[in-house]
């Protein structure tokens, strides 16, 4: 795979070039010292992955990312001196289409180079999966034999279980999620569980960032958490997040490592299909902007189970991958404008107007 490198420091650029060249399956397509020249080089010579600096003279990493994604979507990995120190700009860039972020590697140590190589490998897998646009439903993860598949289904009960909104997102997801949460009231009459494709080390920062955008309390999803109305849970593991009903009918969160070969961890498909398996509960599925097709099969399973399903409209998506595949497969009747998604969820929860 070809990699573009954008960094205003020549020393860092050379270090990144050496790491990319030494990683099997990758080669440097071009380098750029600023955002403006990177945009032109990307227009003339598209690459598969871009390693994007965050703070540069002229256009910063978020602005450059936005411009590149408008030319044609690609996998952009933010490389910055301190992800934690620059987290506001990191999430701004992710809102414009960056997939993930990594600290600038110390090329003099094996550990520094290894982390970037790991990220490159993960992103390249997402790029390959994104190029495979299914025309039929993929195999359901829940149809595979597993230790948990023999576990008897338990029906949720109205008096124990809240209404449930399941949201899946990838490329550009943080900003789309924030747009929805801003418009929901603090007494929203449902629980919300979110699976966002993101390296686990950045999930706590995303939780803090989203909390500033939302009136609802946002928690990192932990094993066996009980769901309740007016709460938001964010997947916080490289294992798959699922929802299941316990013996009393209450809804609890559960992590599983199966299926082991899922290209996305956590998988939106696995999550939404766990919602489809629930009985006796008012639930819906929402699929937001993202590269690839993860979530389309899960959304279809929800629709076939009689649950409302929503997919973001193309115009507001950073990448019209996941929602587009869902529409193509018939998992939704029609796209929903992002600006109207909160209103649809209020209707779903029985709150037809936003309380004052």
N, C-alpha and C positions, 0 to 999 in steps of 0.2 A: 504494500500500500504506500502511496505517496503522501508525504507530510510537508506542510508549509510551516515555516517558523517565523513568528512576528515578535521581535524584541528589539528595543532601542539600544541595548548594550551588546557590543560585538563579542565581548568575552562570554556572556551567557549564550549568545547565538552559537558560537563555536562549540561550547560544551553540549548544547542540545543537539547540534549536528552530529557530534561524535556518538552520543547515546542512541540517536535514531539509526545511524549507519551501522551500529554494532548490534542492533536488535533484528533478528531474523524476520524477514517478511516486510520490512519497512525500508524506505529510502527517502532522502530529502528531495522534494520537488523544487522548492525555492525558499529564499529567506527574504525578510523585509525588516527595515529598521523603524518603520512607523506605520500607522494605520492607513494613511492615504496610499502609499506605495503597495501595501499588502492587498488592499481592495483591487487595485489595478492588476497586480500579478495574479490574484485569484480569478479575476474576470478573464484574463488571457490564458491562464493555465490552471484550471480547476484541479484541486487535490482532494484526497479522501479525508484527511484529518488536518486540522490546523492547531498548532500549539501557540496560544495567544497570550501575549503579555497583557497585563492589566493597566498599568500606569505608564503612559507614553506621552511625549510631546504631541500636540495636535489632538487627533481623535484618540480617546482611550479605548481600552479593550472592549467595553460594553458597546460603544458606538461603532467600532469596527466590526464586531460580531453582528450587530444589527444590519449593517450594510452588506456584509457577505451573505447573510441568510436571505436577503432580498434578491441577490443575484441568483443564487441557487443554494438550497439547504445542504449543509455538510456537518461533519462532526467537529466541534470546536472544544478544545480542552484548555482551560485557563491555566497558565503557569505564572505564578506570582511569588514574590519574596516571602510574603506571609499571608496565607489564606485567612487565618483568624483575624489578623490586623486589618485586612482589607475586605472583610466579609460583606459589607454593604455593597461595594462595587462588584464583588463576586456574585451576589444574588441579583444585582442589576444585569450583569452579563448573562446569567442563567435565564433571566426573564426574557432576554433578547435571543436566546437560542443556544448558549453554551451548554454542553452536556455535564461538565464536571470541572473540578479545579484541583490543582496539585501545587505544593510548594516548589519553588525553583530548586532543582536537585543540586546537591553538592557532587559534582562529577568526580571529585577526588576520592569519594567513598563508595563502596559497592552498594550500600543501603540507599543512597540518594538516587543512583541510576536505576536500581531495582524497582523503586516505587514508580518512577516514570514509565519504565517498561511494562509494569503491571497495568497501569492506566491505559497505555497504548494498546495492549492486548485486549483489555475489556472493551475499549471503544471500537476497536476494529471488528470485534464480534458483533457489536450492535450495528455497525455499518453494513456488515454482510447480511444480517437478518433483516435490516431495513430494505434491502434491495429485493427481498423475496416478498412480493405482495400476493397473498393468497387469494384465489378466486373461490375456494371452498373452505369450509370451516376446518381448522386444524384439529388434531386429536385432542380431546379433552384431557387435561392432566388428571382429572378425577376418574377417568376410565381405566387408568393403569392400576394394576394390582399393587397394593401397599399395605403396610401394617395398619394404617388408619382406615383403609377402605372397608374393613370388616366391622368397624365400629357402628353400632346401630344408630340410625338417625333419631334425633330428638326434636320434637316440634317446639318452636318458641311459642309462648303464650302472651296474649295481648296485655294481660295485667302485669307481666314481668318484663316484657321486652319492649324497648322503644321502637318507633319507626327508625329506619336506618338508611342513610345515604352513603353509598360507596363511590369514591372518586379515584380514578387512575390517571396518571399524567407522566410525561417524560419531557422531551425537549421543549423549553419555554414554559413548563408547567408552573413554576413558582409564581410568576406574575398572574397567570390565569387563575390559579387557586386563590391568590390574594384578592383578585377582582370579585370572586364569588363571596368569599368570607366577609369582605367589607360591607356587603349589601345584606347580610343576614343579621337579625336582631339577637340580642343576648339571651332571649328566651326562646330561641329556635326550637320548634317542637319535634326534633329528631336528633339522633346521634349521627355524626359524620366520621367516617374512617377514610384516610387518604393513603394511597400507595403512590409515591413519587419516585421514579428512577433516579437514584442518587447514591453515591458512595456513603456508607454509614457514618464515616467520620464527619460529614458535613450536615447530617440530619439535625443534631442539636442546634446548630446555627440557623438552619431553616426554620425550626420550631420557634426560636426567639424572634426571628424576622417576621414570620407570619403572625405571631402574637401581637406585635405592634400594629398589624393591619386589621385585626379582628376583635370584635366585642366578646366572642366566645372563647372559653379557656381551651388552649391547645396543649395536648399532652403527647409525650413520646409513648407509643404503644408498647406495653409490657405484657408478657405472658400472663394470661388469666385475668386481665383487666375486664371489669364488668362495664358494659356500655349503658349509657343513660342519655336522656334528652339534654339538649343545650351543651353538648360537649364535642370536641374534635380530637381524634387520635391520629397520629402520624406514624407510619411504619418506620421502625427503627432497628432493622436487622438485615443481614444479607440472606437470611432465610425468608421463606414466603409467609406473609401474614394471611390468616384466615379468620373467619367468624363462625362460631358454632354455639348451639344452645346446650346448656347443662341440664341436669336431671330435673331441675325446677322450672326450666323454660327460659331462664335468663340468658342473655347473649354475652359470651365471653370471647376474648381474643386469644388466638393460638398461633404459634410459629411452627413451621415444619420445614425440613430440608428437602422434602419430596415435592415435585420431581427433581431429581438431582441434575438432569440435563437441560433444565429450563434456561434459555439464553438470557433472560432477565431475572435478576435476583435483587429485590423481591419481584415476583411476577404479578402483573395486574390481572392476567387471566386466572391464575390460581385463586387470587383474592375474590374476584367477582363470581367465579363459579362456586365458591364456598357460600356466597350469599344466595345464589340460585338454589342451592340445596336446602336452605332453610324453609321450614313450613310454618304457616300461621303467623307470618310477620309482614308488615307493610315495609317494603324496601324498594330501592331504586338504584340504578347504576348510571354513573357519569364518566364519559371518556373525553379527556382533554388533549390538547396539542402534544405531539410526540412523534419521534422517528420510529418507524417500524410498524408492527401489527399487534403488539402485545395489548391485550384487553378486548380485542374484537370478538374473540370466541367467548370470553366470559360475559360480555355484554349480550351476545346472542343467547347464551344459556339463560340469562336473567329474563330476557324478553320471552323466550319459550316457556319460562316458568310463570309468566303472567305479570311480571314486574315492569314498571315504567323504565324506559331507557332514554338517555340523552347523550348526544355527541356534539362537540363544539363545531361551530361553523368554520368554513375554510378561510374566510377573510381575516378572522381574528387569530388563527393558528400561526405560530411560528413555523411549524412543520405540520402539514396536513397528512400525516401518516396514519397514526392509530385511529383517529376519528373517521378518516376517509375510508379505511378498510372496513370499519364497522358499518358505515353506510352502504358500501359495496356488497357486503355480506347480508344485508337486511337486518342488522341488529338494532337499527333505529329507523323510524319512518322518514324523518327528515332532520337536518342539522338544527341545532339551537344556537342562536346568537349568544356569544359569551355575555354580552351586556344584559341578556334576559334570563340567564341561567339561574340566578338567585330567585327570580320571580317564579320560575318553574318549580324550584325546590320548596318555596313557600306554599305554593298550591299543593304540591305533593304532601307536605306536612300538615295541611289543613289550615294554614295561615295565609288566606288569600290576599291580605294586605299586610304590609310591614307595620307592626305595632309601633306607636310613638313612645 
